[in-house]
Amino acid sequence: MTSKGLFGVQNSALHAAYSEQLFSLGLGLPLLHPYPVDLGDLLLGEVGYMDNGTFHRLYKAMSPNDNARQRTPRSYMPLSLSGSLGSKFTRDTIPIGPGAVCSEGITCLSKYDDVQRIGGRGVAFQAGRPSGSIMVLPEAATRYRLDCDSDRSIASYMLRHYQDWHEELSTSAPQNDTSSAKTLMLISGCVRSAHWANATFYGVDSTATVTFRRASEREHSSFTLASSSGELHHHSSLSSGTVGTVSHSGEWANPAWTQSEITLTPSRLKHALFLSYYKLRLRSPSSNYAQSRQVETDEHEDYVDYLLAYILRHSSAEAAAAHDGDVYALFEGNKIPRKHEFARFLEDLAPRIDVDQAGLVSIRVEGGLD
């Protein structure tokens, strides 16, 4: 058994596995490196991109155009939503957790209702498969979403400004790759919590177990792997673990121990664990319609990227838009296949593709773009 850092293992591959394995929970894109935010920050309306399992924010699309605190493109216009509730966002009334959420095949061997009640022995999970992912929530997480009557209004906004966003990114941060692997995204929802711990493993044997031990006054929370083979990578809100080298968490102060070293001083910091988001992709100027039908999707791209690739393969449009809700709507609560199977599923299902007057292409599914 080994439990080591990221040397020799690409962090992007770990994120791809983690996000694919937990995407079927229906909460959006799982972040291998949850994004730290202040209590009043929900990330809603943020424009940014994913890189190596970490979300990189550029600016908030709903900020006033005279907001000098953020570096907005020169042609910036704020996103205006017409929500039915008269508010910019909604908050789910049903919390997520506390407890553990796991990828398919993993079985929790410990009987518990609340991770906070776990003793020193920890909580054990049967791997069941060679690879898998786990997120433990010692306290409940809350889901927030943009309040918007029409998903198409967000997609149309992205189409109008997408080129400016990419040009601004190239100018302000030329070291960043703006290829399709870092397609810009607009955040429409997030699942947020103050405390969490996650792990992803691969190459383990059939009897492997993963054990989680919650934090105490002497130790950080941790995962351990019992297996004759394979690797385990993990970290948490209080510890960088084995997957902390690219995380933004180091930029923020962890909760401090009280003078008695018995309890933690509450932190004003929370983390975004899952992101709901829109993506828009432009057809490459160097490819024509016929060539684009032969383009293969990169294995490190997410489900929405696969959906965008399908739309551009089966249309002559110059731009395609989709969001994570489109993927969930395609399956109507049924099991979501692995990404390589998802690509074949789209070809077999052949969902309807719509084109609006502006040339924006989207997929027509119940609950998707309207």
N, C-alpha and C positions, 0 to 999 in steps of 0.2 A: 504494500500500500504506500502511496506517496501523496503528500499534500503540500504542494509547492507553489511558487510564484509563477509569473507569466513568461519566464525565460524559455525560449524555444517554442512557445505556444502563442499564436496570434490572438490578441484580445478580441479582435473583430469576429473571429470564429467562435469564441466562447459566447459573445453576445448573440450571434446568430443562432446558436443552439438554445441558449436560455430563452430568447424572445420567441422562437418557434415553439418550444415546448410548453410555454405558459400562455401563449396567445389565445388558445382555445378557451381560456377562462371567461372570455367575453369582456374584459376590462380595458382592452386597448393594447398598445405595444409595451411589453414588460421591459424595464430598464435594468440591465445588469448592474449599472452604476446609477442608482436612484439620484435624482437631481435635488440638491438642497435649496430650499426657499424659505424666506421669512414667513411668519404667520399670516401676514396680509397678502402674500403673493400666491396666486393660483396658477400661474403660467398661461392662463387662457388668453388667446390672441397673440401669443408669442410666435415670431417667425425665427426659425433656426434650422439646424440639421443634426443628424446623428453621425457620430464618428467613434468607432471602437467601443460601442456600448454606452457612450455618454452623449447627452443632449447638449448642443452648443447653441445658445440663444444669441440672436442678432439684435432684435428690437421688438417692441410690442406694437402690433398693428392697430390697436384701438386707442393708442395714446394721441392726445391732441397734436395737430401738426406744428404747434409752436413749442412743443416740449423739447427744450435744448439739452436735456440730460441724456438722451439716447441718440446714437448716430443713425439717423434715418436717411434713406436715399433722398437725393435732391428733389425728386418728383413725388415724394411721399404724400399720400392721402390716407387718413385714418379709415379703418373698416367701420362701417355703420350697420348695426344689426337691428332688425325689427322684431324683437322677441315678444311672444304673446303674453309674457308675465310682466313686461315693463322693466325687466332687470337684465343685466348683462350676463348673468349666469344663474344656473339652478344647482341645488345641492340635493343629492339623493338622501332620502329619509332613512333608508336601511343601510346601516354600516357594514363594512366588510371585515370580518374577524371579530374578536381576536381568535387566533388559531394559526393553522398552517395551510397553505395552498400548494398543491403538488402537480407535477406533470403526470400524464397517463402512465399507469403501471406501478406507481409508487404507493405503498401501503403504510399507513401510520400504525406502528406496533404498540404505541402507548395510548392509553385511554385518558383523554382529558378534554375539558371544555374551555379552559382558559390557560394560555401559556404562562400567565403570571403565577399559576399555582404549581408549576413544575418544580420538583425538588432537584437536588444535586445530581441525581441519576440521569437526568436529561430525557429527551424524547427520541425514540428510535424509529427509523423509517426503513422498510424493506425496499431495496432498489427495484427489483422485479425486472428491470431491463438494463442493458449495458450503459445507457445514458439517461439522464433525467435532471430535473431542476426543482428546487424547493424554495418557497418564501415563507418565513415565519413572522407573524404579526403579534407581538406581545400585547398590543392594544389595538382597538378598532381603527380601521382606515376609513376615510370619507371620500366619496366621488363627487366631483364638480364638473359641470358642462356649460358651454356657451348656450345661451337661450336664443335660438334663432328659428324663425318660421320656415325658412327655406335654406336647405343645404347648398342649393345652386348659387345663392348670393355670395357665399364664401368662395366657392370655386371660381366664379366670375371675377371676384376681386383679385384672386391670385393670378388669373390669366392676364388681367390688366397690368399688374405690377411685377410679375415674376421675372421678366427680363431685367428690370431695374435692380431687383434684389440680387440677382446673380452678378451683375456688373459692379454693384456696390461691394459685394463680398470679395470679388476679385481685386478691386482697388484697395480696399482697406486691409485685406489679409491675403496677399498674393501667395503665401505659403500654403493656403488651403486649397485642396482639390475640389473643384466644383463639378466633378463628373456625376454620372447618374447614381453612383454609389453614395453620394452625399446630396441627393435631391432635397431641395428645401421643403420644409413642412410648416404648416400653421397649426398650432395646438388648439384643439376645440374642447378638450376635457382632460382631467387628470384624477388619479387616485392618490391621496396624500395621507401620510402618517408620520408621527414623530420618531417612532422606533420600529425597526425592522431588522431582519437578518436573511440573507439569501445564499444559496449554494447551487452549483451545477457540477455534475460529475460525468465521466465517460470512461469506457473501456473496463468497467467493473465486471466481476464474475456474477454468476446467477444467484449466489447467496449473500451478496453484499448488503451491508446495512450502513446507514448514515445516522449519526447521533447528533442532536442539537442540545447544547447546554446554554441556558439563559445567563445573562450577566449577573454577577454578584458584586459585593463590595470589594472583592479581591481580584476578580477576573472579568474580562470582557466575554460576551457571548461568543460561542464558537461551534463549528461543525467538525466532526471527525468521521473518517471513512474506515470501515472494517472490510477489507477485500484483499484477495491475493493478487489483484491487478487493478490497474486504472488510476485515475487522478481525480482529486476533488479540489474545487476552487470556491472560495467563500469570502464574504465580508459582511459588515453590518453597520448600523448607524453609529455605533460606538467604537468600532475597530476596523482598520483597513483590511484585516484578514490576509488572504492570499491574492485578492483581486482589487487592490486599491491604488495601483500606480497611476491610473488615468482618471480616477474618480475626482470630482470637484470637492469631495467632503473635506479634504485637507485644508481648503481655504476657509473653513468655518470652524469656530471653536466648539468642541464637544461639551456636553453638560459637565459641570465641575462637581467633584465630591464636596459635601459639607465638611466643616472642620472636624466633625465626629467620624467622618469617613464611613458613615452608615447609610446615608441616603444621597441621592443625586440632586443637585440644584436644577430645577426645571429649565429647559432650554426653549428659546423662542424659535428654534429651527425645526422645520418639518422637511420631509422629502417627498418628491413626486415619484411614485413607484411604477405607475402605468400611465401612458399617454394616449389619448384619443387625438386623431390628427387628420389633416387633409394633405394630400400631395398633388402636385401638378407637374407633368413632364412634357417638355417640348420635344418635337421630333428633331433629331440632329440634322443640321444643315448639310452635312456630308453624306446623309443617307436618303435614298428615295423610298417611295412606298414599297416597291418590290423588295429592296434590300432589307427594309425594316421587318419584313415577315420572317426573315431568317435569323434575326438577332436572338441570341440565347440570354436568359436572365441570369445574373450573377447569383451564386449560391448564398452570398452574404446579404442580399436584399431581402426586404420583408414581404409580407403577403400583399400589401398595397402596391409595392413595386411590381410584383408579378401581375397584378390586375391591370396596372398601367401598361405594362408590356403587352398584355393580351389586347387591350383596346387599340394600341398603336399598330399592332400586327394586323388587325382586322378592320382597319379604317384608313382613310387617306388624310385624316385630319392632322393639323400641325401641333395640336396640344390635347392632352388627356388629363382628366381629374378624377380622383377617387379618394375615399376615406375609409378608415377601418370598419365603420358601420356597414359599408357596402359588402365587405367580406363576410361579416356575421350574418347579414340578411340573406346572402346566397344559400346559407345552410339552415336557416330557420331553426336554430337550436340543436341541429344534428352535429355529429362529430366532424370537426374540421381536420382534413387530411394533412399529411406532411407537405412541405412546400413543393417538392418535385411532383407529388401526386396532385396537388392543387392546380398546377399548370395543365396537367392532362384533364382534370375535371372541367376546367374552363373550356377547353377545346370540345369536350363531349357535350357540355351543357349549352354552349353557344348562346350566352345571354345577350339580350337586345342592347344595341349600342345607339345612343341618341347624339345628335349634333344640333347645337343651337345656332342662332344667327351670327354669333361672334366666332363660330368655328370651334367652340369648346365641345369636346367629346366626353361623354360620361356613360356609365353603364346603368341600365334600367333594372333595378331590383326593388322589391318591396322593402321600404324603410331606407332606401338609398337616396341618391340625388333625385330631386323632383323639380 
